[in-house]
Structures are given as C-alpha cells and as structure tokens.
Amino acid sequence: MEVKDQVIVVTGGGSGIGRALCERFAADGARAVIVADLNAAQAEQVASAIGSRAQARAVNVGVEAEVQALVAEVTAQHGRIDLFCSNAGVITRADEDATNADWQRHWDVNLMAHVYAARAVLPQMLARGQGYLLNTASAAGLLSQVNAAPYSVTKHAAVAFAEWLSIAHGDKGLRVSCLCPQGVDTPMLRGAGGTGRKSFLVEGALTAERVAECVVEGLRREEFLILPHPEVLSFFQRKANDYERWLRGMRRLRDKVMSSGS
C-alpha cells in the first residue's frame, strides 16, 4: 500500500508515534489525514502544523459511540477511509494488584479501541473489497513488559485481535498490520507510566519519526508484523524455541528492572 492519495485516520495522533505517523503520511501525499486524539488541543496543534490536508478530531477511543461517530463523520466528508491506524495506548506501571479501574482502562484503550475501530470501519472496507488496518500494539504484546502487568496483558490481546482480523478477512481484500515497537522516545516512555522514573527501555529507544518510516515501509510491503526494532524478532523466536529458558531470562530482567526502580 502506498499512502499517496489515501484517506487516513490516526488515533492518538496528538503526540508520540501517532503524531509522527500523521506528519509522515501528509509528507507522502495522503489525500486527508485525520488527527484523532483525546486531547483536542494537541490534535489541533498537529493538524494545524501539517496544513490543509489534516483535520483534528477529539475522540475517546475507549468509548465505542465516539469511534463510530468519528468513522461516520470522516466517511461522510471524504467518501471512504482507506487506512485506519488504531494507535492510541496507555500504560501504568503496576503488577497484578493494579486497581480494577486501571485494568479496565487498559482493556478499553489498548484492546477494545481496536475492536471498536474494526466494527466501525470494516463494513465499508469489505464492501469495497479493500482497506487497511494498522493496529499499534507493542513488543510487549509478543514478549512481555516485566514491570507492567495490565499493559503486557492487553498488548498481547491487541496482537491476537490483529492476527484474528487478518485470518478472518485477509482473503476479502482487508490488509492488517500490527506495529510492535520496543522503546520509542515518546511522552509515554519518558513519563514511565506516570511514575516519573526513567524507563529501562530508554537505552536503545528509537525516535517516533524512525518508527513512522518503518510503518510506511511495512505498509508498502503489506507485512503483518512491523518491527522497528529488528531484535524483537530474535527475542520472539527464542521465546518460541525454548519457552522455559526465555522465562528464566525474563525473571532475571524483571529483578534487574525492579531493583533499579526503572
């Protein structure tokens, strides 16, 4: 898929990876880039900086009615949505004893937002026999986030749902990619899930612009897994080849991370 002349929606478009995606899609000639974000001011700022081809929308992706309204409004204005980037995400550094409210927030944003997007946009894509979904998950969805149980679990679910969509609809013209970066220099990483502590993933973190570049390359090749950090594939293969050894290694990593307070 080439993004030139495409109508593209990006959730979480007000900052981080979402912002970089919006900027890159516009630079590559997208017909329209819809910058959707919970923070309306940030969405407006990004859209204004991009120019006339960008439009801002305030949306809470954890509320299905708002996602449905977003898709309906964009479709009414532009006639279609070619690429929907379900990118918004949240993280809280907590173990299994995270509050029920924190668990629910992670489910709503990190998983159900992908479900809501698919429900809203799939009918038009399947009717046309073409369309593209880019779901942002995380390397944590293939491996684990050793100091964030709700994040790790919901990102695993996000990968599983993207995989299911590709299986169910891949022969009907739908293309699905799942973006699984490791550390990316974004407000989410720098904020350390609200703790203010430096994340252990800061070392080796990529810029959001580099991730956007990898996304464009992955969309062009129509790859399911888009891995800006190539080492993630090696880690994933090691996990599959010897699960017990991998678990032992991850326990050592967790001990190191938790003792350092990162």
Secondary structure, DSSP 4 states (H G I P E B T S, - for coil): ---TT-EEEEETTTSHHHHHHHHHHHHTT-SEEEEEES-HHHHHHHHHHH-TTEEEEE--TTSHHHHHHHHHHHHHHHS--SEEEE---------TTS-HHHHHHHIIIIIIHHHHHHHHHHHHHHHHT-EEEEEE--GGGTS--TT-HHHHHHHHHHHHHHHHHHHHHGGGTEEEEEE--S-B-SHHHHHGGGT-PPPTTSTTPBPHHHHHHHHHHHHHHT-SEE-SSTHHHHHHHHHHH-HHHHHHHHHHHHHHHHHHT-
